[in-house]
Amino acid sequence: MDALSRRHLFGAAGALATLSVLGPEAWAQAKDRLVVGMSLEPPVLDPTKNAAAAIREVTTPSIYESLGRIDRNGAIGPGLAESWNISEDGKEYVFKIRQDVKFHDGEALDSSIVKFSLDRLFAADSTNPAKSLYTDIDKVEAVDPTTVKVTLKSPNSFLLYSLSLGDAAIMTPKTAPTNDKNPVGTGPFMFKERKEGDSITLVKSPTYRDPGSIKLNTVIFKIVKDPSAQVNALMAGDIDAFPGFQAPELVERLKKDPRFVVVIGTTEGEVILATNNAKKPYNDLKVRQAIAHALNREELISAESGYGVPIGSHFAPHNKAYIDLTKTYPFDIARAKALLAEAGYPNGFEASLKLPPVGYAQRAGEVLANQLGKIGIKVSISQLQWPQWLSEVFKERNYDLTIVAHTEANDLDRYARDGYYWGYDSPEFKAKWREVVAATDFAKRDELLKEAQRIVARDAVNGFLFQLAKIGVWKKDLIGMWENSPAPQIELTGVYWK
């Protein structure tokens, strides 16, 4: 057992030991209040301004809503658009906007606000981190107060999904500039206060169109970064639910505690050893192939107490278009050393590994440093806070290697983005992705997705590790929490205390 796991286990064991001295008052529960634990703090509260998944978990769809809404099974249903029609050529979408919607400040939703929000997505000066999802849009028209027409330059079979993400949240011109600190949306909850480094509090919105569906009056997102502290908070009754519990080594013990429900589900999070393809020596395919051959996924998943599914490309195993590419570069230390020698590094080289402050990355980082060391790559680990990781690694691309889970569905498009932090630039993949996006026959699209997966795996763009499991822990009387995570959001509509 590594030092990190021992520390977490020891801290959590102490928390478990304290349970016997807790009185019933520690578990008293207000039936209209929920405290949700989170491992990461959102850097801002506007998903159109920053890529952090934690922003979407807090704000989407609790504060902000989009035209469509992603349900617990990953299906797309009505959101702020109650219906839509798509032309036969797939280039024209006509959305019927709900008429009974008001923002938290009382402003009524109409087509002009939708047009403003959508225009921001693909504008030349857009800084939306997901801008590339929307660049197929040619124009947006407010046909009448409740009708919006979106015309595309070319068909995009992912458009409805993309318009259902928090990245496409509908905002007013008045509040958009300040939504990062004082978010105003149309969702069931409105922003009350934020205590930096501690918590974010939402309250039930009096303007929400369906108040009967909201059983909670107050939701507090409590930031607890350390896994042992997460257990302490659960045991003390300070936190009611951890939808993304970060201590897999304690799951079996928590399952035996009748106070909790422990649910293991799936996520869209591919955990990767992200690699700076634009920087020497990682711009050399043979170096990346050597790294791929050095990966022992079974050992990495063991560090997650067995929770995780191995992947060989950037694609979720539960997707029907998935293909198993884990044998593209099988675990082979001798072959890895030979490839490094062919690339001109017979004695290996030094590499930095910058880790974000999440449990899976911390655990995998120690294991991977050891694995790469066996082929001569001497890894030095740096621990970064989340804003620092977003700045240094994601924005400035000042890194060699990092470990992170990409939690969006359909996110193979990242490999076609210019200037993305991996520095991967493949005309072959970009052309293939255009075919994927343009395919309106979904059976054909699935075959094209398989071809796209093969290109990414063959090019060893990143070290593909495992699909992150969703470990949910919450009090047994809490009803309605999602088992799986088809999108980076925490859905609280319909959640209630029994």
C-alpha positions as CSV (number, residue, x, y, z in Angstrom):
1,M,0.0,0.0,0.0
2,D,1.4,3.4,-1.0
3,A,2.0,6.2,1.5
4,L,-1.0,8.2,0.2
5,S,-3.4,5.3,0.6
6,R,-2.1,4.6,4.1
7,R,-2.6,8.2,5.1
8,H,-6.2,8.2,3.8
9,L,-7.0,4.9,5.4
10,F,-5.6,5.9,8.8
11,G,-7.5,9.2,8.8
12,A,-10.7,7.6,7.7
13,A,-10.3,4.8,10.3
14,G,-10.2,7.5,13.0
15,A,-13.4,8.9,11.6
16,L,-15.1,5.5,11.7
17,A,-13.9,5.0,15.2
18,T,-15.6,8.2,16.3
19,L,-19.0,7.0,15.1
20,S,-19.7,5.1,18.2
21,V,-19.6,8.2,20.3
22,L,-21.9,10.3,18.1
23,G,-25.3,10.9,19.4
24,P,-28.5,11.0,17.3
25,E,-28.4,14.8,17.1
26,A,-25.4,14.5,14.8
27,W,-27.7,12.8,12.3
28,A,-30.7,15.1,12.7
29,Q,-31.8,16.2,9.2
30,A,-33.8,19.2,8.1
31,K,-36.1,17.9,5.4
32,D,-35.7,20.9,3.1
33,R,-31.9,21.3,3.3
34,L,-29.2,19.3,1.6
35,V,-25.4,19.5,2.1
36,V,-23.5,18.1,-0.9
37,G,-19.8,17.4,-0.6
38,M,-17.4,18.3,-3.4
39,S,-13.7,17.6,-3.8
40,L,-12.9,20.5,-6.0
41,E,-13.9,24.2,-5.7
42,P,-15.2,25.9,-8.8
43,P,-12.8,28.7,-9.8
44,V,-15.8,30.8,-11.1
45,L,-19.6,30.2,-11.3
46,D,-20.0,30.6,-15.1
47,P,-19.5,27.5,-17.3
48,T,-19.1,29.7,-20.4
49,K,-15.9,31.2,-18.9
50,N,-13.9,28.2,-17.6
51,A,-13.5,24.5,-18.4
52,A,-13.5,23.2,-14.8
53,A,-16.1,20.4,-14.4
54,A,-16.8,21.6,-10.8
55,I,-18.5,24.7,-12.2
56,R,-20.9,22.6,-14.2
57,E,-21.6,20.3,-11.2
58,V,-22.7,23.3,-9.1
59,T,-24.5,25.4,-11.6
60,T,-25.9,23.1,-14.3
61,P,-28.9,22.7,-14.3
62,S,-29.5,24.0,-10.8
63,I,-28.7,27.7,-11.7
64,Y,-28.4,27.7,-15.4
65,E,-30.4,25.9,-18.1
66,S,-29.8,25.2,-21.7
67,L,-32.1,24.6,-24.7
68,G,-32.0,20.8,-24.1
69,R,-31.6,18.8,-20.9
70,I,-29.5,15.7,-20.3
71,D,-31.3,13.1,-18.2
72,R,-29.9,10.4,-15.9
73,N,-29.5,8.0,-18.9
74,G,-27.7,10.5,-21.1
75,A,-30.8,11.1,-23.3
76,I,-31.6,14.6,-24.4
77,G,-35.0,16.0,-23.6
78,P,-36.6,19.4,-23.5
79,G,-35.0,22.2,-21.5
80,L,-35.7,25.8,-22.2
81,A,-36.8,24.6,-25.6
82,E,-40.0,22.7,-25.3
83,S,-39.6,21.2,-28.7
84,W,-37.6,21.4,-32.0
85,N,-37.6,20.4,-35.6
86,I,-34.6,19.5,-37.7
87,S,-34.6,19.9,-41.5
88,E,-34.0,16.8,-43.7
89,D,-30.5,18.1,-44.7
90,G,-29.6,18.5,-41.0
91,K,-28.6,22.1,-41.4
92,E,-31.6,23.9,-39.9
93,Y,-32.9,23.6,-36.3
94,V,-36.1,25.4,-35.2
95,F,-36.6,25.6,-31.5
96,K,-39.8,26.5,-29.7
97,I,-38.9,28.4,-26.6
98,R,-40.9,27.9,-23.3
99,Q,-43.2,30.8,-22.5
100,D,-43.4,30.4,-18.8
101,V,-39.7,31.0,-17.9
102,K,-38.3,33.8,-15.8
103,F,-34.7,34.4,-14.7
104,H,-33.9,34.7,-11.0
105,D,-34.0,38.5,-11.3
106,G,-37.5,38.4,-12.8
107,E,-36.6,39.0,-16.5
108,A,-38.7,36.9,-18.8
109,L,-37.1,34.5,-21.3
110,D,-37.7,35.2,-25.0
111,S,-36.0,34.4,-28.3
112,S,-33.8,37.5,-28.3
113,I,-32.1,36.3,-25.1
114,V,-31.6,32.8,-26.6
115,K,-30.1,34.4,-29.7
116,F,-27.7,36.5,-27.6
117,S,-26.6,33.4,-25.7
118,L,-26.1,31.3,-28.8
119,D,-24.3,34.1,-30.7
120,R,-21.7,34.2,-27.9
121,L,-20.8,30.6,-28.4
122,F,-19.3,30.9,-31.8
123,A,-18.5,34.6,-32.1
124,A,-15.0,35.5,-33.4
125,D,-14.0,36.8,-30.0
126,S,-15.7,34.0,-28.0
127,T,-13.6,32.8,-25.1
128,N,-16.0,29.9,-24.3
129,P,-13.7,26.8,-23.6
130,A,-16.0,24.7,-25.7
131,K,-16.2,27.1,-28.6
132,S,-15.2,24.5,-31.1
133,L,-18.5,22.6,-30.5
134,Y,-20.4,25.5,-31.9
135,T,-18.3,26.7,-34.9
136,D,-20.6,24.9,-37.4
137,I,-23.3,27.4,-36.6
138,D,-23.7,29.9,-39.4
139,K,-26.4,32.2,-37.9
140,V,-29.1,32.3,-35.2
141,E,-32.4,34.1,-35.9
142,A,-35.1,35.2,-33.5
143,V,-38.1,34.4,-35.7
144,D,-40.7,35.5,-33.2
145,P,-40.7,35.9,-29.4
146,T,-40.9,32.1,-28.9
147,T,-39.1,30.7,-32.0
148,V,-35.4,30.5,-32.7
149,K,-33.9,29.2,-35.9
150,V,-30.3,28.0,-36.0
151,T,-28.7,27.5,-39.4
152,L,-25.5,25.4,-39.7
153,K,-22.7,25.7,-42.3
154,S,-22.7,21.9,-42.4
155,P,-24.6,19.1,-40.6
156,N,-23.5,18.4,-37.0
157,S,-25.0,15.3,-35.4
158,F,-23.8,16.3,-31.9
159,L,-25.5,19.8,-32.0
160,L,-28.4,18.9,-29.7
161,Y,-26.1,17.4,-27.2
162,S,-23.8,20.4,-27.3
163,L,-26.7,22.8,-26.9
164,S,-27.8,20.9,-23.8
165,L,-24.5,21.4,-22.0
166,G,-23.7,24.0,-19.4
167,D,-21.3,25.5,-21.9
168,A,-24.4,26.6,-23.8
169,A,-26.2,28.0,-20.8
170,I,-28.8,30.6,-21.6
171,M,-28.0,34.0,-20.0
172,T,-29.2,37.6,-20.3
173,P,-27.1,40.4,-21.7
174,K,-27.5,42.2,-18.4
175,T,-26.1,39.5,-16.2
176,A,-23.7,37.7,-18.5
177,P,-20.7,39.9,-17.6
178,T,-21.0,39.2,-13.9
179,N,-22.3,35.6,-13.8
180,D,-18.8,34.4,-12.9
181,K,-19.3,35.8,-9.4
182,N,-23.1,36.4,-9.1
183,P,-24.8,33.8,-11.3
184,V,-28.3,34.5,-12.6
185,G,-30.1,31.8,-14.5
186,T,-33.6,30.2,-15.0
187,G,-32.9,27.0,-13.0
188,P,-34.7,25.7,-9.9
189,F,-32.2,27.2,-7.5
190,M,-30.7,30.7,-7.2
191,F,-27.4,31.8,-5.9
192,K,-27.3,33.1,-2.3
193,E,-23.7,33.2,-1.2
194,R,-20.2,31.9,-1.6
195,K,-17.5,31.5,1.1
196,E,-14.2,31.1,-0.7
197,G,-12.5,27.9,0.1
198,D,-15.5,26.6,2.1
199,S,-19.0,26.5,0.5
200,I,-21.5,27.7,-2.1
201,T,-25.1,28.1,-1.0
202,L,-28.2,28.0,-3.3
203,V,-31.8,28.5,-2.4
204,K,-35.0,27.5,-4.1
205,S,-35.9,30.1,-6.8
206,P,-39.4,31.8,-6.4
207,T,-39.4,32.4,-10.2
208,Y,-39.0,28.7,-11.2
209,R,-41.8,27.5,-13.5
210,D,-42.4,24.2,-11.8
211,P,-42.0,24.8,-8.0
212,G,-43.7,21.5,-7.1
213,S,-40.8,19.5,-8.5
214,I,-38.4,21.1,-6.1
215,K,-38.5,19.6,-2.6
216,L,-35.4,21.3,-1.2
217,N,-35.3,24.9,-0.1
218,T,-31.5,25.1,0.6
219,V,-28.6,23.4,-1.1
220,I,-25.1,23.9,0.3
221,F,-22.1,22.7,-1.8
222,K,-19.4,22.1,0.8
223,I,-15.8,21.9,-0.4
224,V,-13.9,19.0,1.3
225,K,-10.7,18.2,-0.6
226,D,-9.0,15.5,1.5
227,P,-10.6,12.0,1.3
228,S,-10.1,11.3,5.0
229,A,-11.8,14.6,5.8
230,Q,-14.7,13.6,3.5
231,V,-15.2,10.5,5.6
232,N,-15.0,12.6,8.8
233,A,-17.7,15.0,7.5
234,L,-20.0,12.1,6.5
235,M,-19.6,10.4,9.8
236,A,-20.2,13.6,11.8
237,G,-23.4,14.3,9.8
238,D,-21.9,17.5,8.4
239,I,-22.4,16.4,4.9
240,D,-25.4,14.5,3.5
241,A,-24.1,13.3,0.2
242,F,-20.9,12.9,-1.7
243,P,-21.9,12.2,-5.4
244,G,-18.1,11.9,-6.3
245,F,-16.5,10.2,-3.3
246,Q,-12.8,10.2,-3.5
247,A,-11.7,7.4,-1.2
248,P,-12.3,4.1,-3.0
249,E,-10.3,2.1,-0.5
250,L,-13.1,2.8,2.1
251,V,-16.0,1.8,0.0
252,E,-16.4,-1.7,1.3
253,R,-16.4,-0.4,4.9
254,L,-19.0,2.3,4.1
255,K,-21.2,-0.3,2.4
256,K,-21.5,-2.1,5.8
257,D,-22.7,1.0,7.5
258,P,-26.6,1.1,7.5
259,R,-26.6,4.9,7.7
260,F,-25.4,5.2,4.1
261,V,-26.2,4.1,0.6
262,V,-23.1,3.4,-1.5
263,V,-23.8,3.4,-5.3
264,I,-21.1,2.5,-7.9
265,G,-22.0,3.9,-11.3
266,T,-20.3,5.0,-14.5
267,T,-18.9,8.4,-15.6
268,E,-17.9,9.9,-18.9
269,G,-14.5,10.5,-17.3
270,E,-11.5,9.1,-19.2
271,V,-8.5,9.2,-16.9
272,I,-5.5,9.9,-19.0
273,L,-1.8,10.6,-18.7
274,A,-2.1,13.8,-20.7
275,T,1.1,14.4,-22.7
276,N,2.4,17.6,-24.2
277,N,2.7,16.5,-27.9
278,A,4.1,19.9,-28.9
279,K,7.2,19.6,-26.6
280,K,10.3,17.5,-27.0
281,P,10.7,14.6,-26.5
282,Y,6.9,14.0,-26.5
283,N,6.5,15.2,-30.1
284,D,8.3,11.9,-31.1
285,L,5.8,9.1,-31.7
286,K,8.3,6.5,-30.5
287,V,8.6,8.2,-27.1
288,R,4.8,8.2,-26.7
289,Q,4.7,4.6,-27.9
290,A,7.3,3.7,-25.3
291,I,5.2,5.4,-22.6
292,A,2.1,3.5,-23.8
293,H,4.0,0.1,-23.5
294,A,5.1,1.0,-20.0
295,L,1.6,1.4,-18.7
296,N,0.3,-1.3,-16.4
297,R,-3.4,-0.6,-16.2
298,E,-4.2,-3.4,-13.8
299,E,-1.8,-1.9,-11.3
300,L,-3.4,1.6,-11.8
301,I,-6.9,0.2,-11.2
302,S,-5.8,-1.7,-8.2
303,A,-4.8,1.7,-6.7
304,E,-8.4,2.6,-7.2
305,S,-9.5,-0.5,-5.2
306,G,-10.6,-2.1,-8.4
307,Y,-13.0,0.7,-9.4
308,G,-12.3,1.5,-13.0
309,V,-12.4,0.0,-16.5
310,P,-9.2,0.0,-18.6
311,I,-9.2,2.0,-21.8
312,G,-6.9,2.1,-24.8
313,S,-8.3,5.3,-26.4
314,H,-10.3,8.3,-25.4
315,F,-13.8,6.7,-25.3
316,A,-16.2,5.4,-22.7
317,P,-16.6,1.6,-22.5
318,H,-20.3,1.9,-21.9
319,N,-20.8,3.7,-25.2
320,K,-22.2,1.4,-28.0
321,A,-19.5,2.7,-30.4
322,Y,-16.7,1.7,-28.1
323,I,-13.9,-0.7,-29.2
324,D,-11.3,-2.2,-26.9
325,L,-7.9,-0.8,-28.0
326,T,-6.0,-1.6,-24.8
327,K,-3.9,-4.1,-26.8
328,T,-2.7,-1.5,-29.3
329,Y,0.4,-1.1,-27.1
330,P,0.3,-4.0,-24.7
331,F,2.3,-3.8,-21.4
332,D,5.8,-4.6,-22.5
333,I,8.8,-3.1,-20.7
334,A,11.4,-4.5,-23.1
335,R,9.6,-3.1,-26.1
336,A,9.2,0.3,-24.3
337,K,13.0,0.5,-23.6
338,A,13.8,-0.5,-27.2
339,L,11.5,2.3,-28.5
340,L,13.2,4.9,-26.3
341,A,16.6,3.8,-27.6
342,E,15.4,4.1,-31.2
343,A,14.2,7.6,-30.4
344,G,17.6,8.5,-29.1
345,Y,17.1,8.1,-25.4
346,P,18.8,4.8,-24.4
347,N,19.2,6.0,-20.9
348,G,15.8,7.6,-20.7
349,F,15.2,11.3,-19.7
350,E,13.8,13.4,-16.9
351,A,10.1,14.4,-16.9
352,S,7.8,16.5,-14.7
353,L,4.4,15.2,-13.7
354,K,2.0,18.0,-12.6
355,L,-0.9,16.7,-10.6
356,P,-4.3,18.4,-9.9
357,P,-5.6,17.9,-6.3
358,V,-8.0,15.0,-6.9
359,G,-7.7,11.5,-5.4
360,Y,-7.5,9.5,-8.5
361,A,-4.7,11.7,-9.9
362,Q,-2.7,11.5,-6.7
363,R,-2.9,7.7,-6.5
364,A,-2.2,7.2,-10.2
365,G,0.7,9.7,-10.1
366,E,2.7,7.7,-7.6
367,V,2.1,4.4,-9.5
368,L,2.9,6.0,-12.9
369,A,6.1,7.5,-11.7
370,N,7.2,4.1,-10.6
371,Q,6.1,2.5,-13.9
372,L,7.9,5.0,-16.1
373,G,11.0,4.8,-13.9
374,K,11.3,1.2,-15.0
375,I,12.0,2.3,-18.6
376,G,14.4,5.1,-17.6
377,I,12.0,8.0,-17.5
378,K,12.8,9.8,-14.2
379,V,9.6,11.5,-13.1
380,S,9.4,14.4,-10.6
381,I,5.9,15.0,-9.2
382,S,4.5,18.5,-8.6
383,Q,1.3,19.0,-6.6
384,L,-0.8,21.9,-8.0
385,Q,-4.0,23.5,-6.7
386,W,-6.9,23.5,-9.2
387,P,-6.6,27.1,-10.3
388,Q,-2.9,26.6,-10.7
389,W,-3.4,23.5,-12.8
390,L,-5.9,25.2,-15.0
391,S,-3.5,28.1,-15.6
392,E,-0.2,26.3,-16.0
393,V,-1.3,23.1,-17.7
394,F,-4.6,23.7,-19.4
395,K,-4.2,27.3,-20.6
396,E,-0.4,27.9,-20.8
397,R,0.5,24.3,-21.7
398,N,3.5,24.6,-19.4
399,Y,3.9,20.9,-18.6
400,D,5.4,17.6,-19.7
401,L,2.8,15.1,-18.2
402,T,-0.3,15.4,-16.1
403,I,-3.2,13.1,-15.0
404,V,-6.8,14.2,-15.3
405,A,-10.2,12.8,-16.1
406,H,-12.0,14.4,-19.1
407,T,-15.7,14.2,-18.0
408,E,-17.7,15.3,-21.0
409,A,-19.4,12.7,-23.2
410,N,-18.5,12.8,-26.9
411,D,-15.2,14.5,-26.2
412,L,-13.1,12.9,-28.9
413,D,-13.6,16.3,-30.6
414,R,-10.8,17.6,-28.4
415,Y,-8.3,15.8,-30.6
416,A,-9.5,17.9,-33.5
417,R,-9.2,21.3,-31.7
418,D,-6.4,23.7,-32.7
419,G,-4.4,24.9,-29.7
420,Y,-5.7,22.4,-27.3
421,Y,-3.4,21.7,-24.3
422,W,-2.2,18.3,-25.7
423,G,-0.6,20.0,-28.7
424,Y,-1.9,17.2,-31.0
425,D,-2.3,18.3,-34.6
426,S,-3.4,15.5,-37.0
427,P,-4.9,16.4,-40.4
428,E,-6.0,12.8,-40.6
429,F,-7.9,12.9,-37.4
430,K,-9.4,16.3,-38.2
431,A,-10.7,15.0,-41.5
432,K,-12.1,11.9,-39.8
433,W,-13.8,14.0,-37.1
434,R,-15.5,16.1,-39.8
435,E,-16.9,12.8,-41.2
436,V,-18.1,11.8,-37.7
437,V,-19.9,15.1,-37.1
438,A,-21.5,15.3,-40.5
439,A,-22.9,11.7,-40.3
440,T,-26.7,11.9,-39.8
441,D,-27.0,8.1,-40.1
442,F,-26.1,7.0,-36.5
443,A,-25.0,3.5,-37.5
444,K,-22.6,5.0,-39.9
445,R,-21.5,7.5,-37.3
446,D,-20.7,4.7,-34.9
447,E,-18.4,3.1,-37.4
448,L,-16.7,6.4,-38.0
449,L,-16.3,6.8,-34.3
450,K,-14.5,3.5,-34.1
451,E,-12.1,4.6,-36.8
452,A,-11.5,7.9,-34.9
453,Q,-10.7,5.9,-31.8
454,R,-8.2,3.8,-33.7
455,I,-6.3,6.9,-34.9
456,V,-6.0,8.4,-31.4
457,A,-4.9,5.0,-30.0
458,R,-2.3,4.4,-32.8
459,D,-0.8,7.9,-32.4
460,A,-0.5,7.3,-28.6
461,V,-1.5,10.9,-28.1
462,N,-1.9,10.4,-24.4
463,G,-1.5,7.5,-22.0
464,F,-5.0,6.0,-21.8
465,L,-5.5,4.6,-18.4
466,F,-9.0,3.9,-17.2
467,Q,-12.6,5.0,-17.1
468,L,-13.3,6.7,-13.8
469,A,-16.1,5.1,-11.7
470,K,-18.7,7.2,-10.0
471,I,-18.7,6.4,-6.3
472,G,-21.7,7.9,-4.7
473,V,-22.2,7.9,-0.9
474,W,-25.3,9.5,0.7
475,K,-27.6,9.1,3.6
476,K,-30.1,6.3,3.1
477,D,-33.1,8.6,3.5
478,L,-32.0,10.7,0.5
479,I,-34.0,9.9,-2.6
480,G,-33.4,10.8,-6.2
481,M,-29.6,11.1,-6.5
482,W,-28.1,9.9,-9.8
483,E,-26.3,6.5,-10.0
484,N,-24.4,7.4,-13.1
485,S,-22.8,10.6,-14.4
486,P,-23.7,11.1,-18.1
487,A,-22.6,14.7,-17.9
488,P,-20.6,16.8,-15.4
489,Q,-23.6,18.0,-13.4
490,I,-25.3,17.2,-10.1
491,E,-29.0,17.0,-10.8
492,L,-31.1,18.0,-7.8
493,T,-34.5,18.4,-9.4
494,G,-36.7,15.7,-7.8
495,V,-34.2,15.0,-4.9
496,Y,-35.9,14.8,-1.5
497,W,-35.7,13.3,1.9
498,K,-37.9,10.3,2.7
